[in-house]
Amino acid sequence: MWDNRALHRRVTLGGVGFMGMKKHRIGIVALALAGLFLLSGAAYWLQRAPSQDALGDSGDVRVKDATIVETARVVRVHFPAEASAVGTLKSNESVLLRPETSGRIEGIYFKDGERVKRGALLLALDAGVQAAELQQAQANLALAQANQRRNEDLFQKKFISQQALDNTRAALKVQEAAVALARAKVAKMRIHAPFDGVVGIRNVSVGDYVREGEDLVNLEDTATLKVDFRLPEAHLNRLHVGQTLDVRSDALPAEAFLARLSAVDPLVDVGGRSISCRALLPNQEGRLHPGMFVRVLLTFGERAAALAIPEEAVVTGSQPSVFRIQEGRAKTVFVRLGQHRDGQVEVLEGLQAGDVVVKSGQLKLRDEQLVRE
């Protein structure tokens, strides 16, 4: 027979051993989880803590992964007060010659691109019909003049009335007018230069039949050129006739030409809030040509101690901004800009002298990001 007491003791001891083993395993798991938590926290804080070998000479803290940028200081410079614009060159005088009557071209008396004087004969149309009409009118005039002289003698002798003499005088005036009309028709068959200039390239030849108003050739006075450009209305009070301006062309980048403001349109363009201006540019050597694109620069004076930064430091957008370095971080600052000159731009608002701004590397920056040079 089994000893019940011994069996009870074995069962009890076996239960106690199993429970102890279970509690021991739970403790191991808890310790492992606690260790993982502590390791994760340590790694997080180690990652955020500044590296001692990244300390600069000035003592500013820089993290190893801070973005490297190129910086520049806001400086005070003598900045000219000026305005720039783009313009177009035009001939001082320009005309497209056209005949006032139809006819066949009888002669062309110029070469393409030739300089001609005012009054020079350029083209002639066949004027045979007009010349015959002139001869007829002159014959009628001669007859009317003879009748007038004869009737004056008869009137002195009281052989004709005053009315008959008046009719003769009226007929004479009609014939004089007919001669003048015939001469005008003959003159219109010849086309002369209305001013000194350079003729263009003709579109017709001798023998061509041209109609009234048909384009023949253009004539340009290029000894003086007009420079037409626009400026913002803010410059209106600083403009005055006779003011000098600098004109440059991309075709002659190494040369600058001097022009003088000749007129300012009193009407401001409502659409663009701009002013139409015109300047006169001497062009005796003929280096510039009508239709060319030019850049215009007007200088109104000079502003001393203006704040300036490099142009590349400006971040363009709906409102221009820069990244200012403060305590090792790049902070976005919106600015109001003025004139541009020689790679620098004037800062009217937003920065102070001595501020450090990011000159290169803005594309990889965000506000409050750590940076280092």
Secondary structure, 3 states (H helix, E strand, C coil): CCCHHHHHHHHHHHHHHHHHHHHHHHHHHHHHHHHHHHHHHHHHHHHHCCCHHHCCCCCCCCCCCCEECEEEECEEEEEEEEEEEEEEEEEEEEEEECCCCCEEEEEECCCCCCEECCCCEEEEECCHHHHHHHHHHHHHHHHHHHHHHHHHHHHHCCCCCHHHHHHHHHHHHHHHHHHHHHHHHHHCCEEECCCCEEECCCCCCCCCEECCCCCCEEEEEEEEEEEEEEEEHHHHHHCCCCCEEEEEECCEEEEEEEEEEEEECCCCECCCCEEEEEEEEECCCCCCCCCCEEEEEEEEEEEEEEEEEEHHHCECCCCCEEEEEECCEEEEEECEEEEEECCEEEEEECCCCCCEEEEECHHHCCCCEEEEC
